[in-house]
């Protein structure tokens, strides 16, 4: 998924000015994250190309989304992607540092594909480093934003590498919050999970729900993956 554009069934993502391109993992997060009937207001932190906002807007006609992006070039391209879509009137792309923004509303759902890898093995691309490593937004800072902006009965969807998720879960639990749903993403049949999408909230469930999704088997995309992404992928 490294082309300068990626066409979905109902929208197109142009990404030549974005450090991080459309990824299979992000598509899974956008397609899988539960959309409860109570969700009306969504915050997309670090929207990048605008992918997650567009996927959620396609899935739920009654929601409005604030999409925030730190990088000016990415925010501009996300705004263009949104403007070319059917849901431009329901997605507001804003450029800025969410840590310095005055947000006076609460959201029913916060979604984020946050920085990975905690400053390890930094590369030469500053913009890509800011996205892939916890330089511009640490996990502690992200959770502080979630605590401030999430409605009392709301939930947050976070995508992380499996190696990072344990630290995130510890951070959430220490604050008295709960991880109540996890999707373990397995890149190919027979391998171990390498990504986790988790839902956290203030409200505790009796038992957390655990799911697994294998992306590929020896025949190609698995039936579970096809079923999940069929509303979006052109070739499914």
Buried (B, 14 or more C-beta within 10 A) or exposed (E): EEEEEBEBEBBEBBBEBBBBBBBBBBBBBBBBBEBEEEBBBBBBBBBBBBBBBBBBBBBBEEBBBBBBBBBEBBBBBBBBBBEEBEBBEBBBBBBEEBEEEEBEEBBBBBBBBBBBBEEEEEEEEEBBBBBBBBBBBBBEBBBEBBEEBBBEEBBBBBBBBBEBBEEBBEBBEEBEBBBBBBBBBBBEEEEEBBBBBBBBBBEEEEEEEEEEBBBBBEEEBBEBBEEBBEBBBEEE
